[in-house]
Amino acid sequence: HAPAPRPPARPSRGRRYAMPKRLLARDDTVSLGVELNTNTASVNNVGKLLTVLKSSGSDVRATKNAIIALERWFSERLCLGDLRDSDATMDDAERTYTEWFDKHYKVFIKRLCVLVGGDGDRGDGKEKKDASNTNTQTDAKTRVLAFAAVMECARSEVPGRFNNELFGTVLGAAVTGGNFGEELLGALTKRYLVKTDVRYHCYAAVKRLAESSDLRVSTSGKETAATGSGGDLARNLYDVLSRTPAEFGDYKKKKPTRETKETSGTKAKPAADDADGEDFEAMLGMMKGTEQTFPDGEDGEDADADPFGGAWCKEQAVGERAASDTAALRASLQTGSRKKARQATAAVKADEARSLSNAVNDKWADGKKHRARFQETWLALLRKPFPNDVYRKVLLTCHKQIMPHLQNPSLLGDFFITSIDRGGLDGMLALNGMFTLMTRHDLEYPRFYDRLYVLLDQSSFHAQNRKGFFELLDIFLKSSALPAYLAASFIKRLARLSLTAPPAGAMVAVAFIHNLLRRHPGCSVLVHRGGDGGDGDSEVKREGVSGATTAASSDPFLENEQDPSKTNALQSTLWEIATLGEHHYYPQVGKMAKMIEEKDLSNRVKTAELPVGELVSVNYHNLLAEELGSRVKTAPVAFHQKTPTGLFQTATMKLCFPPETFKWSE
């Protein structure tokens, strides 16, 4: 074991370390960092640099320099085994140093987590407004840099193994902080979540946070968390989990060599967004893993073919690379130097620890356990309340991005049933997942058509996801085995909604009615029944369809009944279709309505279904463009024996819009 550096002198009893009278400037932190990483006798610089991370008035550039210097120093000492090699054989000096190192290492991690949480003021709750020091962009970069430093320490403590508790701590600080933004989420996604071990432990960390946090969603959709200082924890956890690649292949161990590609030949250009010319990417690059080469036949094309097959803890930490680079530099200057050999010990000891770790089968390397953890995490998160926008994102993508990767997708049945019971847009979006469970995983939901009937209301024609809703509705109602009372209830509900729907919605409703009457000949009685509810000859039948006024006043259909078996739809008549055919202001709706009256839809040979899939995408813009682009063959000439006083003032429309709820102008 290499001799440990001498610990800092212990102060005399009754004295305390004096805080620096002035804050360290940027140049001071650079000098202290270089001295700390090149001179083993300068360990007292650790306390000074830690002070920079704590001070609320520190220059952001000085904070970055302190993070980089301390991260490199702690990572190298961790690779040397300063925390692993504590045993009874140590003398008093080594034990004192180990205790000192452990204490300052915990302080370093704690202050990095504070930075990651976005507390740029380090605790007073007020951010500086000085654009030269603490602007929003710089604060985001500092958080990314602090997060990267913690990730390096997590794989440096025991090379070859990953400290999942430390990762859970820093991830919790990030998502419960008030400044979890796209910069930190992007760094987490692109650099760390592509690693197999980090993905596995990320699922575990999100699951713990979801189960241990008290999430409350207010009526306004805002979420608060007892552990998050008012941060949007539910939304942040969803963002992390949804951006985690769904890759579940087994990890294949590789044998890296110490040959690395030469990367020091070019000098990075200053970033355009940094006023002083400092390149943040170059600074962050000090912590990035170097590209490793492997013996022939062990890496080759497999590494390129599987970008998600690597492991963060199996790569060299920044402390190892720093020790190797220092040893190589000293070898070129002082051949045979004992100091050079001692500096390279970090890499040697890290290789020894990594060899021992490789002999153990890690849980995260098993693809089946990885998939099980994926399922447990999503189920734990979906049990928690969400803001409305996040809830709808889950419903919109669940059947494509989550369900295909679950070991048992049927466990999501309660989630979708609860969503359908919420009604409105949530219920419409939940139909995708429910349809997948019913058709592919044999889920039984006896009340499905009852809930579907309730979801079909006036808002369905205005919802943003109406195309997907009506396409699924067409699939659910396509079976000819549906009972006649159920088909009749949907026909009457669509007919009643068509009276107040926009033109495109009315066309969709009429198309559904047309297709349902064709699939269920027993419902044709709705078209041919007279206004008094009885059957008659052809003249009476025709009068029953056109006599909408009489039919509307005596319609037995219960519009507000939510159970389709109790609506009395089979005893009703489609007077709404006659109203649309005679009085709707958009001619295409009238033509489609008259098609139902004039055609014998029970003859499936001479009739065809209307294309619902094409009509659900129509909107006002499409209809207006079609009218403006159509070629006019004859110019219509309007002639009225009596001057019209309104567009909709007919006896039937006045029944639909009673005077107590709608004011008609005379």
N, C-alpha and C positions, 0 to 999 in steps of 0.2 A: 504493500500500500504506500503510495507516494506520501511524503511528509506533508501534513496539512499546514496551510498558512497560519501565521501567528494571529490569534484573535485580537480584536481591539482591546486596548487597555481598559480594565474595569475602573470606573470612576470611584473615588473615595466615598465612604459612607456619608450620607446626608447631602451629597451634591447631585445635581441633575445635569443632563446634557443641555447646553445652552442652544436655543434656536438661532439660526443665522439672522443677523440684523437686517439683511437685505436679501431679496429673492435672487436666486441664481439666474444669470442671464444665459442666452443661448450659447455663447462662446464658453462660458464656465461649464455647462453641462457637457459640451463636446470634450473639453480638456479632462474633466473628471472621468468621463466614460472611457476615453482612450487610456488614461492612466490606470483605471480599474482593470481593464482587460489586457494590459501589457505588463503590469507590475503587481506581483502577488502580495506585496507589502502595503498596497493601497486599498485594503478592504474597508477602511473607514469611509471611503467614497460612497459605499452602498447607502449609508444613512443619509448622506447629503443628497443623493439622487432620489431617494425615497421621499425626502422633504419636498422636492419639486412636484412629485405626483400628488402630494397632499395639498399644497398651497393653492388657494383660490385665485391668486393674482399671477400665477405663473404664465409666462409666455408659452403659447401653444407649441411653438417650434422647440422650445426648451423641454417641454413635456415629451414631445416625440423623441428627442435625443436621449432623454433619461430612460424612456421605455426601451429603446433599442439597446442601450448600453447595459441596462440591468437584465434584460432578456437574454442577451448573449452570455453575460457572466453567470447568471443563475443556471442557464441551460448547460453550460460547460461543467459547472460544479456538480450538477445533478448527474450528468453522464459519468463523471469521475466516481460517483457513488457516495457523495458526502452525506446523503440521507439514508442510503441503503446499508452502509458499512458500520452502523452504530452497534457495537456489541460490548461485552464485558472486558475484552482485552484492550480497550482503548485506555490511554493514560488520561490524566486530568486535563492536560492542554487540549487534546483532541476532543474530549467530551465537552469541554467548555466551548470549543469552536463549533461543534455540531449543534449544541443548544442555541448558540448565537445565530448560526446559519438557518436553522429551522424557524426561529422566531422572525428573522428578517424576511425569509421566504414567504411566510404566511402573510406578513404585512404587505409584501409586494403583490401577492395574488389578490388580497383584499382591495387594495387601491386600484388595481387593474379592473376588477369587477365594478368598482364605483365608476370608473371612466367608461366602461362598456355600457353601463346603465344610462349613460347620457348626462350624468351630473357634472356638467362642465364647470360648475362652481365649487365642486367637491363638498357640498353640504349645506350651503346657505340658502339654496332654492332660488337664486337669482343669477341669471347668466349675464355675462358681460356683453355689452353692445359694441365694443371696439371692433370695427371691421378688420383691422390689421392683425388682430390676435385671435379673437374667438368668434369668427363668423360661422354660419351654419355649415358651410362646406368643410372648413377646417375641423370643426368639432366631429363631423361624420368620419373624416379620415383618422382622427385620433382614436375614435371608438373602434374602427377596423384594426388599427395598429395594436391597440390594447388587447383586442380579442385574439389576434394572431399571436401575441406574446404568451397568452394563457394556453393556447393550443400547443405551442412549442414546449412549454413546461409540462403539459399533460403527457407528452410522449417522451420527455427527457428523464422523468423521475425513475422509471424502469424501462430502459430501451427495449423495444420489442413488445411492450404492453402499453395499454392506453388507460389513463386515469379517468374513468367514466364519471366519478364523483366530481372531479374538478371541472370536467366538461359540463356536467349538469348544473354546477354552480354558476359558471359564466353564461351559459345559455339562459338560465333563469334570470340572471341580472339583465340580460339583453332584452328579453321579451316582457319583463315586468317594469322596465324603465320607461320613461316618458318619451324617448327619442329613438325608438326602434324603427329605422328607415330602410329604404331600398339599398343604400350603400352597404350596410352591415348584412342585410339579407342576401344581397348579391354575392358578397364575399363568402358567406356561409354556404351558399348553394354551389357556386362555381369551384371553390377550392377545397372544401372539407366534405360536403355531402356526396361527392363523387367517390369517396373512400368507403370501403365496405364496413370497417370498424366504426367509423364516425356515424354512418347511417344507422347502424344497429343501436348504438348508444344514444343517438338522437331520438329514436322512437321511445326508448326507455325514459329519457329525460322529459319529453313532452307528456308522456303518460303520467309520470309523477307530478308534474306541474298541473295537469288537468284534474287529477284526483285530489291533490292537496290544496288547491286554490279555491277560494270562495268566490265564484263568478256570479255576478248579479247583473241582469239586463233590465234597465228601466223601460218604462213605456215609450220613451222617446227613442229607443234603440241604442242608447249609449251604455257602455259596459264599464263596470268598475271592478277592481279586484282588491281584496284585502292585502295582498302581498305586492301590489303593483303600483302603489302611490297614484291611483287614478288612471293607470295605463290601460290600454285596450288589450288586455291579456288574451281574451278569446280570439280576437282578430289576429294577433301576432302568432299565437299557436297554430292557427289554421294556415297562415302564410308560410310558416316554417314547414309544416307537415305536407302541405300541398306542393311545395317546391322540392321536396325530397324525392330523388329519382326512385321509382319502383323497380329496383333491380334485386333479384333474389338468387343469384347464382352462387355456388360454393366458391369460397376463396381458395385460390391455388397458390401455395407457397413458392416463393422464388428465392434465389440465392444471389443477392447483389454483391458486386465487387466494389472496390474503392475507387475505380476509375470513373471520373466525371468529365463531362464535356467542358471544354474551355469556354468560359463565359466572360472573362475579364478583359477581352481584347478590345471591346468597344465601350465607349463612354456614353452614358445615357444623356439624352437631351433634356434640358429643363422643361418642366411641364408648363403648358401655356396658361393654365389657370392659377399658377402660383406666382404671386406678385414678386417674390424675391428670388425666383429662379430655382427654388428647391423642387426636386423631382420626388413626388410621393411614391410613385411606383418603384423607383430605385431604392427608396428607404424600405418599402415593404418587401422588396426582393431579397433583402438580407435575411429574411426569415423563411423564404420559400425553399422547399426541398430541391436539391440539385438533381438533375436527371442521372439516373443510375444505369449502368450497363451491366449485362448479365452474360454468363458464359453461353457459348453457342448452343442453341437448341432448348434453352430454358426460358428465354423471353421472346425474342424474335417477333413474329407476327401476332402472337397472342396478346401482347400488351396493347398493340394498336387496335386489335379487333375488339377488345373489351375495355373501354375507357373507365368503367365502373368497377373493375376487378382489383384495384390496388388497395393498400391498407396504410393509413396514416402512421400508425405506430411502428410499422416495419421499415420505414424510411429513416434516413439519417436526420437527426435533430440538428439545429443550428449550432449547438455546443460542440458536437462532434466535428462538424465541418470547420468551425472556428479553430479547434485544436489542431486539426490536420493542416489547415492553411498556415497556421502559425509555425507548426513544426517544419513544414516545407520551406517557409521563408527563412527560418533560422538555419536550416540545413544548407541553404544556398549562401548564407553569410558566415556562419560559424560551424564548420564541420566538426562533429564529435562533441558538441556542447551538451553537458548534462541537462541544462535547462531545456534544450530542445527535446530531449527524450521525455522529460517530465510533462511537457505540454502535450505531447502526443499520447499520453496515457489515457486521456479521456476517450479517444477513439477506440483504444484497445479494450478498455473496461466496458464500453458500450457494446462492442462486438461480443464480449463474453456474456453480458446480460441478455443480449438479443438471442444468442445461441441457446441459452437456457429457456427463454420464452418460447422459442420455436419448437421446443420439445413438448410443449403443452398444447392440447387441442383447444382452441378458443371457441366460445359459444358463437361469437359473431361470424365465424367462418362457415357455419352451417346454414345453407340456404333455407332449410325448412324452419329452423328456429328464427331466422330473419323474417320469414313470412308470417310466422305466428306472432312475433312482436309487432309487426305492421298491423295485423288485425286487432290485437289488444289495444294498441294506441288509438286507432280510429274509433273503436267502440267506446273507449273511455272519453274521448273528446266529444263524440256525438251525444253523450248523455248530458253534457253541459249545455246551458242556454247560450244562444248566439245572438248577436245583433242581426237585424233583418237582412241586411245586405249579405253578410257572411252565410247566413242560413240558406239563402237562395242560391248562392254560389255552390254550396255543398250539394243541394238538390239538383242543380243543373248539370253537374259533372260527376256525380257519385256513380251512376251506372256505367260510366266510361273509364274513370280513373281510379276508382276505389274497389268496386265490386269484383272486377275481373281478377284482382290479386288477393282476395280474401280466401281463406281456407274454407269458411262456411258462410257464404253470402246471406243465407237465410236469417242470420242473426240481426240483419238490418230491417227485418220485417216490422218490428215494433216502431222503429224510427220512421219508416215510410207511412205506416198506418196513422201515427200521431200527426204527421205532416198533412196527410189527406184530411184528417179531422179538423185541422186548422182552417181549411177552406181557402178560398181566394187564390192568389197566385202561388202560394206555398203548396196548396193541394194540387194545382195543375202541374207544377214542376215535379212533385213526388210521383206522378203517374209513370214517369220513365222508369224509375227504380222498381216500382211495384209491378209494372208490366214485365220487367226482366225476371223478377223473382217468381211470378206466376207462370211464365212460359218456359223458363230454363231451369228453375229450381223447385218446381212443384209446390209452390206456396199456395195454400188455400185461404181465401178471404171471402167468406159467404156474403158479407155486406158490401162487396165492392161496387156493384151496380147501384146500390142505394147512395153511396158516397159520390159516385160519378154523376148521378142525377142531380145531386145538390150542387156540385161544382159547376154545372152548366147553368150559368146565369148571365145577366146583362154584361157584367165585367169581362166575360170570356171573349167578347168581340172587340175589346179594347186593350187586352193584356199584351204585353210585349212578347210573350211566348205563345201567343195564340196559334201560330202555325203548328208548333209541336203538339199543342193540346188537341187541336181538331184532327190532326193526323192520327194520334193515338185513339181519339174518340171514334174515328172511322174504323180502326182496327178492332176495337172492343165491340162495336155494333155490327160487324161484318157477318157474324155467324147467323145462319138462318134458324138455328136451334133455340134462339132466345124466345121466351114466352111472349104471346101476343100482347098481354097487358103491359109488359115492359117496353116492347117496341112502340106501342101506342102512346105510352107516357112520354117517351122521348120525342115522338113525332109532335105531340101537342105542345110540349115545352119549347121545342124549336120553332114551331109555328107562332106561338105567342111572343117569343123573343124577337122574331123577325119583324114584328110591327114597329118596334122601337130601335132596331139595330141600324147601324150605318149601311149604305148600299152594298158594300162588299160583304158585310156580315149577313145581310138579308139573302144575298146570293148563296152564301155558304149554307145558311139554314134551309133554304129551299132545296138545295142540292142534297142535303142529308135527308130531308123528307122524301124526296123523289126516290132515293136509293133504298130507304127503309120500307117504303110502300112496295117497291119491286121485290125486296127480299122476303117480305111478310105479306102475302096476299090476303091474309085474314084481316089486315088493318085497312083494306080498301073500303070497308064500310064507313070509314071516317069521311071519305070523299063523296060517297053516293047516298049518305043518309040525309033525310029531309030535316028541315029546321025544327020540326016537332019531335024529333028523335025516332020517328017511325020510317018504314020503307014504303015506297010508292012506285008508280010507273016512271018512265024516263022523264016526262015533263015535270013531275013533282020533284024528282031527284035534281034536275037542273035548277029548279026554283029553290031547292034547299041549299044548294051551294052558293047561289048568287044572293039569296036573301040573307045577307050577313047580319043585318040589323036585328032581325028576329032571333037568329041563332045565337048572337052574342049575348042577348038579354036572358036567354034560357040555357046557356051552356052549362052542363053539369060538371065540367072539368074543374078540379080544385087546384088552382094555380099555386097556392102557397103550401100545399101538402108536400112534405119532404120524402114520404114513402111512396115510390112509384106504383105500388100495388093498391094504393088507396086513393088514386087521383080520379077515378071514374073516366079515364081517358077513352075506353072503348065505347062508352055511352055518348061520347061527344061527336062533334062534326068539325071539319076543317074550314070553318068560315073565314079564318085568317088568310087562307090561300086565295079565296075569292076577293078579299079586300086588297091584297097585294096585286092581283091580276088586273083589277079595275081602277085602282086609285094610287098606286105607288108612283112617285115622281120620276124614278129612274126606269126607263123603258125595259132594260134588260131584266130587271127583277120581275116586271109584269109578264114578260115573255116566258120566263122560267116557271112562274106560277101557273100560267094558262096551260103549259105543257102537262102539268099534273092533272088538270081538269079534263083535258081533251084526250090524253093517251090512256090506253088500257095497260097499266103497269103490271097487271097480273100475267100478261103474256111476256115471258122472259126471252122468247125467241126474237120478237120484233122490237124489243126495247133494250137499251143499254144503260149502264150506270153513268151518272155524271161525274166528271173528274174533280173530286173534292180537293185532291192534292194541289191542283192548279189554282183553285179559287181561294184557298186560304192565304195565299201570298198577295192577293189583290188588296190595294188600298186606294185612298182618294187620289194619290198621284197617278197611279196606273189608270184609273178610270178617266181622269181628266185628260191625260195624254192620249188615250184611245179616242175620246170624243173629238179632241182638237185635230188629231191626225186622220180621222175618218173622212172619206170622200162623200160629199153631200150630193145626192142624185136629184132630189126634188126639195124645193124650199117649202117647209110647212107653213100653212096660213091658218092662224088661229081665228076661229069664229065662235063667239059666245052670244047666244040669244039674251043672256043676262050677264051683266058685268060681274066677273068673279070678285069675291070679297076676301078670299083666302086660298091658300094652297092646299090645306088639309081639312077644310071645313065641310065634312060630310057627316051624316048621321052616325055612321059606323065609327069614325074617328073620334067623335064626341063621346061615344060610349067607352072607347079605350082610354080617353083622357077626360075624366069627369070634371065638371066645373069646380068642384071643391078643391081639386088639386092642380088644375090647369086653367088659366084665364084665357078664354077665347075672345078675340076682338071682333066687334061687329062691323 
